[in-house]
Amino acid sequence: MPIRSRWIFLFLFCYAALFLSQAKGQQLYDITYYFERDTIQIIPSQTFSNKLNISNHTDRAIELKPTAANTAALRGLIKLPGSITLKPKETKWFPLKYMADRQTIAEGTQAFTIGFESNDPLVKIQGHQSFYTQLAMEQSFLIQTEQSEYYLDQATGQTQFLVRAVNRGLVPLTVQLRFPNLSPDLEIIGETLPFTLAAGGQSLLTFTARLRKKNINMDFDVDIQAVEGGGSVLASNRIRMMTVGSVKRFFSNMNLQNQPFDNRAALRYINMGKNISVYQLQGDGKIDLNNKDKLSYRMNFDYYQDQRTFNLYDTYLDYETEKWGVKLGNIYENLDQFINGRGIKGTYKFDKQRSLSLYAIQNNYMLFTEMDNPIPGGEIVGVKYAVQTEKNQENSIAYLHSNNDYRGVRSGLFSGKRFIDLGNNNSLFLEGGTSIEQVESGNNRLAVAGGINYNNSFGNYQITSVNYYSSPYYVGLRRGLTQTDSRITMSMANDRNLSARISYMDNNPKYLAGDRNYFFNNASRIQIYELGYHTGLGKLQLELRPYFMAQHGAYQNWWGIATNPVNWKSNSLRTVADLNFFTPSHRFSLQTDYGYTYRNTSNRPIAPFHSVRINGNYTNTFFGFNTFIQINPYYLSDLLATNANSNYSIYSLGPNTQFYAFNNQLHVQLSTMYSYYGFSRSNNLSVNGNVRWQIKDNWNLTADIFYTAISGKSLFLVDPNLPPDPNPLNRYSFDNRQIRLGIEKNFGRRAGQKGHKLELTFFEDENNNGSNDVGEAKAGAVLVRIGKEVALTDEKGRVKFVDMDTGPYIVQVENSKGWVSLGPINVLMTKNQRLEIPLIKTRPLKGRIKVVENKYLKTRPQLGGIKITAVDRQGKIYSTLSSESGDYVLYLPLGNYSIAVVTEGMPFSIENQNCAIEVKVDKDCVIPDFNYRDERRKVGVKRF
């Protein structure tokens, strides 16, 4: 029976079974009933409703009494009557309505069950029926921090921050705070074990952020997540940890402050053994000639000592202006053909999105060489018109003309690609081309290619489809390829998803016979039909993908395998199991692919047989381990490495390590890998090491070692047309080693825009005259902000902001328990400036939150983490958080303020919500106590 017919038969069978079971259920009971909705998503403090359908299948009237089976099903705003009478053959609908409050909802997923009883024992009544509510936990939990930005102390490399967790929902929640995607250079220390908060409860948690290494000068985005036991994220927040110095560069990437300068020069000595010693000079970088013009460069120059020859390779100069650019030297690009050689590229820019480029390239990796180069390189000339879209996708058309003198083949290729944004996470990518290839004899071939890729996300589904076809003689990269690969994924709750995939790839390239035809016309075809299931269990990710794979290969006469091209086919049933486990310190992944091959026409090995591929790795801060194991062939092409009597197997494993020492000045990386190939009985051992020592003024000393040792048994057959070797080698072995010593220098400037420099000096203005008088102290360790850029004054009260564009700026002094400015600081940058800024000290004001007793509450409320704000007459806001005892401190300059407690969304109220105070020089100010009234439980009294 065809597969399609089997699916139709199976569908009809299941549908008929379902229909018969419903009909049978109606015949078993006199009274049947069901809910209109079996699952309802609910939100706190909002109503939700359902309907109950009840049917009487008898010929007599029946009276029913509802029961709730110890649930809240009969305690709604609209509920069932105490008695229901159904006439013969009558069906009734009853509306049900509830309020999602703490009296009704006690669990995240809660059952509402209704059953019926009758005084007549002969009446057959269907069993209890239930519907379920699912509470939207994401809107019920809140995590807050006192500030959005924290500054790491330069002396200790750490800072402390508080996280307030609030359960605003209806049910108790057990959560765990996590810090995903944390930079490896930063660690968070604190209580991260699961904790439970009652409905309306809150907790204040203390954490410390600490740099793992000293002398790091970068900013970190820290994500905070509250995760419940099932793995779903209830709430999230983000704070920024900033390392600040006295100099801040404007508009630079947050991770760039600690990166090397843009420009680098290195001198290395390389010894490869066997009379090969090389002196290598390297350099690369970019120079901002002005705000619009840039020069990028790269150089690799080798001198072979014993051979007394020079090589210059991977070298170029790239000059770009706002309207045009020129690149000379080695050029590497992909225009549906690899452009890889030496030549020139010129570009004209119509605007920021549109450009036209011209290419003239000779396919030679060496820009200059004194060594023998017997193979002449080909030439490519081409043109490309490109348009950059707003989503950083490129639409382009290109034409390339290639001439390969070595093979005697010429070709022309016209290709293009287009990205179409259809909106709503829906996009289309189109590509296509046509080519002509000809040899000097006059024989030529026309070819075409085209592809369409589609991506769409809707609801819980995601569809991706890649489709491509090219003629056998198409001169693009995917020559003679027919491919379609489509996948649909359905996302489910708790980090789970289901997927289905169909893949078909037929690779059948053909080549014209030129002067030297060294290409084989090999063909291979792979078909895959796959199902997948993925689930996440906290930090553990598991994926299972069973699939069917069919292969077909036609390979040329290699090493006397056959007189004619072999024609092999195989069919396999396989399953992939992926296991991943990630924490900030540990990463472990294991991929296993097990298969049962029941058809193999090559008979190497004879089907049926089992095969397995295992790929695993583990890494932590200092140590790692990698392994790969394959037993029996996976691809048909694996058999080309074996002879008729050998088994295909590979075993590879190796550890690796890296560490820092001497205050992070020394960085060491070392890895080794051992591999055994069963089909050739060969062994391979490789060792790679790198040492980098940072010295003063951006100088680095480097050392590298590469060693490979290979030994094995001779495998391949010799050419049958040649006489046999009277003394054939049974074993072979050789090694390759390389030692490289170098010195590097980073120089120039980091990436960024050239601009103006602003130098500020802050001082304590004791006499309030605005001048920096003799004897007035300098304000050290003051945080100064301009926009998003922050710097910290040194011991002389100085900060510098560099690379500032022309325009107006506002300088702000962060109130960190100390200094504030007398007023706003406005600066207009048209040139480099140096200013002195007077500051005054703030005064600490203490206050308290006092609990109003409530006889109905037996537990003391949480007073920690409550936000208190002070607003001056200009609208500037100062804030702090209370301690566990309800005490708090505000640091305020002189002036009048309105003090308030933030209660929005909180399970409490403040009787005296606001108060006004004046901060004076010679008078201590006292903030009146705020009276805290707990509203986790409200009691209402009615008099009848």
CORKACOR-V98931 format. One record per residue. PSI is psi in radians with two decimals (999 if undefined). BURIAL is b if it has 9 or more other ideal C-beta (glycine too) atoms within 8 Angstrom, else e. D_LAST is the distance of its C-alpha to the last C-alpha in whole Angstrom. Layout:
# CORKACOR-V98931
psi,burial,d_last
PSI,BURIAL,D_LAST
PSI,BURIAL,D_LAST
This chain:
# CORKACOR-V98931
psi,burial,d_last
2.31,e,78
2.69,e,77
-0.73,e,74
-0.74,e,73
-0.63,e,73
-0.72,b,72
-0.73,e,68
-0.74,e,68
-0.74,b,68
-0.72,e,66
-0.81,e,63
-0.64,e,64
-0.80,e,64
-0.73,e,60
-0.75,e,59
-0.68,e,60
-0.73,e,59
-0.75,e,55
-0.75,e,55
-0.61,e,56
-0.65,e,54
-0.75,e,51
-0.69,e,52
-0.64,e,53
-0.65,b,49
-0.51,b,48
-0.40,e,51
-0.52,e,49
2.54,b,46
-0.63,b,44
2.14,b,41
2.68,b,41
2.72,b,39
2.77,e,39
2.55,b,37
-0.64,e,38
2.31,e,39
-0.41,e,39
2.34,e,39
2.21,b,37
2.23,e,37
2.74,b,34
2.41,b,33
2.49,b,30
0.24,e,27
2.72,e,28
2.74,e,27
2.74,b,30
2.86,b,30
3.02,b,33
2.52,b,33
2.19,b,34
2.18,b,37
2.30,b,37
2.42,b,40
1.99,b,41
0.08,b,45
3.07,b,46
0.32,e,46
2.77,e,43
2.51,e,40
2.36,b,38
2.32,b,34
2.56,b,33
2.18,b,30
2.60,b,29
2.80,b,29
-0.02,b,29
0.82,b,32
0.55,e,30
3.11,b,29
0.37,b,26
-0.45,b,27
0.34,b,24
0.66,e,22
3.05,b,23
-0.68,e,21
2.03,e,23
3.02,b,24
2.57,b,26
2.84,e,24
-0.39,e,24
2.39,e,27
2.28,b,30
2.21,e,33
2.27,b,36
2.92,e,39
2.31,e,43
0.39,e,44
2.52,e,41
2.31,b,40
2.58,e,36
2.32,e,35
2.15,b,31
2.55,e,30
2.39,b,28
2.43,b,26
2.82,b,25
2.26,b,24
1.41,b,27
-3.13,b,25
-0.28,b,25
-0.45,e,23
-0.70,b,25
2.19,b,28
-0.13,e,30
2.71,e,34
-0.79,e,36
1.93,e,37
2.41,b,34
2.44,e,34
1.95,b,32
2.39,b,33
2.34,b,32
2.99,b,34
2.58,b,34
2.71,e,34
2.54,b,36
-0.33,e,36
1.92,e,39
-0.24,e,42
-0.19,e,44
2.20,b,42
2.02,e,44
2.36,b,41
2.60,b,41
3.04,e,40
2.48,e,37
2.55,b,38
2.58,b,36
2.85,b,36
2.55,b,36
2.48,b,35
1.99,b,37
2.34,b,36
1.59,b,38
-0.53,b,38
-0.48,b,41
0.04,e,38
-0.16,b,36
2.57,b,39
2.33,b,40
2.32,b,43
2.70,b,45
2.78,b,47
-0.63,b,48
2.83,e,51
-0.28,e,53
2.45,b,56
2.63,b,57
2.17,b,61
2.19,b,63
2.26,e,65
-0.45,e,68
-0.77,e,69
-0.28,e,67
0.45,b,67
2.90,b,63
2.76,b,59
2.48,e,56
2.70,b,53
2.46,b,49
2.13,b,47
2.15,b,43
2.23,b,41
2.24,b,38
1.76,b,36
0.11,b,33
-2.84,b,32
-0.26,b,30
2.72,b,32
2.52,e,35
2.33,b,38
2.05,b,41
2.92,b,44
2.29,b,47
2.31,b,49
2.76,b,52
1.39,b,55
2.79,e,57
0.58,e,60
2.39,b,61
2.45,e,64
-0.24,e,67
-0.04,b,68
2.43,b,64
2.59,e,62
2.18,b,58
2.25,e,58
-3.04,e,54
1.95,e,52
0.25,e,52
2.72,e,50
2.51,e,47
2.74,b,44
2.30,e,40
2.23,b,37
2.82,e,34
2.18,b,31
-0.06,b,31
2.90,b,34
2.80,b,37
2.55,b,41
2.06,b,44
2.42,b,47
2.29,b,50
2.74,b,53
2.21,b,57
2.28,b,59
2.42,b,63
2.36,b,66
-0.44,e,68
2.62,e,71
2.92,e,73
0.54,e,74
2.27,b,72
1.38,e,71
2.88,b,68
2.67,b,65
2.34,b,62
2.13,e,59
2.04,b,57
2.39,b,54
2.25,b,51
2.44,b,49
2.01,b,46
2.26,b,47
3.05,b,45
-0.55,e,46
-0.11,e,47
-0.13,b,49
2.58,b,47
2.08,e,47
-0.62,b,43
2.73,b,44
2.77,b,48
2.86,b,49
2.33,b,52
2.89,b,54
2.19,b,58
2.16,b,60
2.28,b,63
2.18,b,66
2.50,b,67
-3.02,b,71
-0.11,b,72
2.27,b,74
2.27,b,72
2.30,b,73
2.55,b,71
0.35,e,70
2.66,b,71
2.55,e,69
-0.47,b,67
0.03,e,69
-0.36,b,73
-0.47,b,73
0.09,e,74
2.81,e,76
2.85,e,80
2.91,b,82
-0.47,b,83
2.51,b,86
2.44,b,88
2.47,b,92
2.50,b,93
2.19,b,96
2.66,b,97
2.23,b,99
2.26,b,99
2.09,b,101
0.13,b,101
3.09,e,104
0.77,e,107
0.62,e,109
1.84,b,106
2.32,b,105
2.34,b,103
2.19,b,102
2.27,b,99
2.15,b,97
2.64,b,94
2.54,b,92
2.79,e,89
-2.91,b,86
2.61,b,86
2.22,b,86
1.83,b,85
-0.58,e,87
-2.87,e,85
-0.26,e,82
-0.44,e,83
2.41,b,86
2.56,b,86
2.09,b,88
2.59,b,88
2.77,b,90
2.47,b,91
2.39,b,94
1.91,b,96
2.11,b,99
2.42,b,101
2.09,b,105
1.99,b,106
-0.90,e,108
-0.64,e,111
-0.29,e,111
0.86,e,111
2.79,b,109
2.55,b,106
2.37,b,103
2.08,b,100
2.91,b,97
0.96,e,94
2.38,b,95
2.85,b,93
2.28,b,93
1.90,b,90
2.21,b,90
2.35,b,87
-3.06,e,86
-0.46,e,84
-0.39,e,86
2.92,b,88
2.64,b,89
2.31,b,92
2.21,b,92
2.41,e,95
-2.49,b,96
2.30,b,94
2.28,b,92
2.07,e,89
2.88,e,87
1.89,e,86
0.86,b,86
0.03,b,86
2.56,b,89
2.13,e,90
1.91,b,91
1.66,e,93
-2.75,b,96
2.46,b,98
-2.55,b,98
2.51,b,96
2.19,b,93
2.42,b,92
2.36,b,89
2.30,b,88
1.98,b,84
-0.69,e,84
-2.85,e,80
-0.35,e,78
-0.58,e,77
2.41,b,80
2.73,b,84
2.21,b,87
2.48,b,89
2.46,b,93
2.45,b,94
1.85,e,98
2.45,b,97
2.21,b,100
1.41,b,99
2.09,b,100
-0.58,e,98
2.13,b,100
-0.61,b,100
2.39,e,104
2.55,b,106
0.04,e,109
2.86,e,109
2.43,e,110
1.41,e,108
-0.36,e,110
2.03,e,107
2.52,e,107
2.72,e,103
3.00,b,102
2.55,b,101
2.28,b,98
2.50,e,97
2.97,b,94
2.54,b,91
2.28,b,88
2.19,b,85
2.56,b,82
2.13,b,78
2.18,b,76
2.98,b,72
-0.42,e,69
0.43,e,68
0.59,e,71
2.59,e,73
2.24,b,76
2.31,b,78
2.78,b,81
2.54,e,85
2.64,b,88
2.31,b,92
2.36,b,94
2.15,b,97
2.54,b,99
1.96,e,102
1.70,b,103
-0.57,e,107
-0.76,b,107
-0.25,b,105
0.65,b,107
2.35,b,104
2.61,b,102
2.70,b,99
2.38,b,97
2.19,b,93
2.15,b,90
2.80,b,87
2.81,b,83
2.66,b,80
2.27,e,76
2.27,b,73
2.07,e,70
1.95,e,67
-0.04,e,65
2.81,e,61
0.84,e,58
0.67,e,60
2.07,b,63
2.78,b,66
2.40,b,70
2.14,b,73
2.51,b,76
2.74,b,80
2.95,b,83
2.91,b,87
2.59,b,90
2.82,b,94
2.36,b,97
2.37,b,99
2.71,b,103
2.97,b,106
-0.42,e,110
-0.21,e,111
-0.24,e,109
2.36,e,107
2.82,b,103
2.26,b,99
2.56,b,97
2.77,b,93
2.85,b,90
2.64,b,86
2.61,b,83
2.71,b,79
2.18,b,75
2.39,b,72
2.35,b,69
2.34,b,66
2.39,b,62
2.20,e,59
2.22,e,56
-2.21,e,52
0.22,e,53
2.58,b,57
2.28,b,60
2.29,b,63
2.40,b,67
2.16,b,70
2.17,b,73
2.33,b,76
2.54,b,80
2.39,b,83
2.56,b,87
2.75,b,90
-0.53,b,93
0.28,b,95
2.33,b,92
0.10,b,93
-3.14,b,90
-0.63,e,88
1.22,b,86
2.23,b,90
0.67,b,90
2.28,b,86
2.13,b,83
2.41,b,80
2.28,b,76
1.90,b,74
2.46,b,70
2.45,b,67
2.33,b,63
2.32,b,60
2.07,b,57
2.45,e,54
3.11,e,52
2.85,e,49
0.72,b,50
0.79,e,53
2.67,b,55
2.73,b,57
2.57,b,59
2.75,b,62
2.45,b,65
2.45,b,69
2.23,b,72
2.35,b,75
2.18,b,79
2.10,b,81
1.93,b,85
1.91,b,87
1.20,b,91
2.65,b,93
2.64,e,96
2.45,e,99
2.54,b,102
1.87,e,105
-2.66,b,107
-0.71,e,109
1.87,e,107
1.54,e,105
0.19,e,103
2.46,e,100
2.44,e,99
1.14,e,97
2.55,b,95
2.50,b,92
2.59,b,88
2.34,b,85
2.25,b,82
2.36,b,79
2.33,b,76
2.06,e,73
2.49,b,70
2.62,b,66
2.60,b,64
2.26,b,61
2.41,b,60
2.57,b,57
2.27,b,56
1.42,e,55
-2.15,e,54
-0.07,e,58
2.25,b,59
2.27,b,60
2.37,b,62
2.31,b,63
2.28,b,65
1.55,b,67
2.50,b,69
2.77,b,72
2.35,b,75
2.24,b,78
2.38,b,82
2.62,b,85
2.18,b,88
2.40,b,91
1.90,b,94
2.56,b,96
3.02,e,100
1.72,e,102
2.17,e,101
0.65,e,104
0.41,b,106
-0.73,e,102
2.73,e,104
-0.71,e,106
2.85,e,104
2.36,b,100
2.69,b,98
1.68,e,95
2.60,b,92
2.58,b,89
2.62,b,86
2.40,b,83
2.61,b,80
2.15,e,76
2.83,b,75
2.28,b,72
2.33,b,71
1.99,b,68
2.30,b,67
2.17,b,66
2.40,b,65
2.08,b,63
2.30,e,63
2.98,e,61
-0.44,e,62
-0.36,e,65
2.44,b,66
2.19,b,67
2.32,b,68
2.49,b,69
2.15,b,70
2.13,b,72
2.42,b,73
1.82,b,75
2.42,b,76
2.68,b,78
1.91,b,80
1.93,b,83
-0.08,e,84
2.26,b,86
1.74,b,89
-0.26,e,92
-0.37,b,94
0.51,e,94
1.54,b,93
3.07,e,92
2.27,e,92
2.68,b,88
2.69,e,86
2.82,b,85
2.62,b,82
2.74,b,82
2.51,b,79
2.26,b,79
2.22,b,77
2.01,e,76
2.65,b,74
2.63,b,74
2.38,b,72
2.55,b,72
-2.86,b,70
-0.58,e,71
-0.39,e,75
2.62,b,75
2.87,b,76
2.37,b,77
2.54,b,78
2.60,b,79
2.28,b,80
2.32,b,82
2.25,b,83
2.10,e,84
2.71,b,86
2.59,b,86
-1.00,b,83
2.67,e,85
-0.55,b,88
-0.32,e,90
-0.52,b,89
-0.32,b,92
-0.29,e,95
-0.05,e,95
2.80,b,96
-3.12,e,99
-0.39,e,99
0.22,e,99
2.68,b,96
2.50,e,93
2.08,b,90
2.57,b,88
2.34,b,87
2.06,b,85
2.40,b,84
2.65,b,83
2.49,b,83
2.87,e,81
2.74,b,80
2.72,b,79
2.57,e,79
2.81,e,78
2.63,e,78
2.94,e,80
1.02,e,81
0.69,e,78
0.21,b,78
-0.52,e,82
2.21,b,83
2.16,b,81
2.30,b,83
2.33,b,82
2.34,b,84
2.60,b,84
2.65,b,86
2.26,b,86
2.34,b,88
2.42,b,89
2.22,b,90
1.88,b,92
-0.56,b,92
-0.39,b,94
0.02,b,97
0.79,e,97
2.70,b,96
2.50,b,94
2.15,b,93
2.20,b,92
2.50,b,91
2.23,b,90
2.35,b,88
2.60,b,87
2.31,b,87
2.30,b,87
2.20,b,86
2.05,b,86
2.17,b,85
-3.01,e,87
2.76,e,87
0.68,e,87
0.55,e,85
2.55,b,88
2.41,b,88
2.33,b,90
2.66,b,90
2.38,b,91
2.54,b,91
2.32,b,92
2.19,b,93
2.31,b,94
2.28,b,95
2.26,b,97
2.33,b,97
2.62,b,99
-3.02,b,100
2.39,b,102
2.33,b,104
-0.90,b,102
2.57,e,103
2.69,e,106
2.95,e,109
2.15,e,110
-0.29,e,112
-0.19,e,115
2.63,e,116
2.57,e,118
2.62,e,116
2.18,e,116
-0.40,e,118
1.27,e,116
2.59,e,113
2.23,e,110
-0.54,e,108
2.76,e,105
2.70,e,104
2.54,e,103
2.86,e,102
2.84,e,100
2.22,b,99
2.62,b,98
2.26,b,97
2.27,b,96
2.19,b,95
2.44,e,95
2.88,b,94
2.33,b,93
2.67,b,90
2.17,b,90
2.37,b,86
-3.13,e,87
-2.23,e,86
2.76,e,82
2.88,b,79
2.46,e,78
-3.09,b,76
2.44,b,77
2.54,e,80
-2.72,b,78
2.86,b,78
2.32,b,78
2.06,b,75
2.18,b,76
2.41,b,73
2.16,b,74
2.38,b,71
2.80,b,71
1.99,b,69
1.47,b,70
-0.69,e,70
0.07,e,71
0.65,e,69
-0.03,e,72
0.03,e,72
2.64,e,75
1.56,e,76
2.83,e,78
2.31,e,80
-0.24,e,78
2.32,b,75
2.59,e,73
2.50,b,73
1.67,b,69
2.75,b,70
0.66,e,67
2.30,b,65
2.20,b,64
2.28,b,65
2.38,b,64
1.86,b,65
-2.17,e,63
-0.05,e,62
2.32,b,65
2.41,b,65
2.85,b,68
2.22,b,68
2.53,b,70
-2.96,b,73
-0.29,e,74
0.20,e,76
0.39,b,73
2.52,b,74
2.73,b,73
2.34,b,74
2.18,b,73
2.90,b,76
0.75,b,76
2.33,b,74
2.81,b,74
2.37,e,75
3.09,e,72
2.56,e,69
2.70,b,67
2.16,b,65
2.23,b,65
2.41,b,62
2.10,b,62
2.31,b,59
1.62,b,57
1.21,e,58
0.69,e,57
-1.77,b,60
2.60,b,62
2.73,b,61
2.76,b,63
-0.45,b,63
-3.06,e,62
2.55,e,63
1.85,b,66
2.32,e,67
2.29,b,71
1.99,e,73
1.94,b,75
-0.19,e,78
3.08,e,80
2.41,e,80
2.72,b,78
2.12,e,78
2.66,b,75
2.27,e,74
2.11,b,70
2.49,b,69
2.77,b,66
2.79,b,64
2.53,e,62
2.89,b,58
2.39,b,56
2.32,e,53
2.21,b,50
2.57,b,48
3.11,b,44
2.55,b,41
2.16,b,38
2.34,b,35
2.29,b,32
2.17,b,29
2.48,e,28
1.97,e,25
-0.27,e,24
-0.18,e,22
2.19,b,26
-0.32,e,29
2.51,e,31
2.36,e,33
2.82,b,33
2.07,b,36
-0.15,b,38
2.51,b,41
0.19,b,42
2.35,b,40
2.25,b,42
2.34,b,42
2.63,b,44
2.21,b,46
2.18,b,47
-3.10,b,50
-0.33,e,51
0.01,e,53
0.07,e,50
2.37,e,52
2.31,e,49
2.48,b,50
2.81,b,47
3.04,b,47
2.58,b,45
2.76,b,43
3.14,b,44
-0.50,e,42
-0.06,e,42
-0.01,b,40
2.69,b,44
2.83,b,45
2.28,b,49
2.36,b,49
1.96,b,53
2.47,b,53
3.03,e,56
2.49,e,56
-3.07,b,54
2.46,e,50
2.66,b,48
2.07,e,44
2.35,b,42
2.76,b,39
2.31,b,38
2.07,b,38
-0.03,b,34
2.20,e,34
0.10,e,33
2.70,b,33
0.68,b,30
2.92,b,29
2.79,e,29
2.18,b,31
-0.89,e,29
1.47,e,33
-0.64,e,34
2.67,e,37
2.71,b,40
2.40,e,43
2.83,b,46
2.21,e,50
2.08,b,53
2.88,e,56
-0.82,e,59
0.38,e,59
2.30,e,55
2.30,e,53
2.38,b,50
2.24,e,47
2.19,b,44
2.64,e,40
2.44,e,38
2.23,b,36
2.03,b,32
2.15,b,31
2.04,b,28
2.25,b,27
0.49,b,25
-0.48,b,26
2.14,e,23
2.39,e,20
2.10,e,16
2.46,e,13
2.20,e,10
2.43,e,6
2.23,e,4
999,e,0
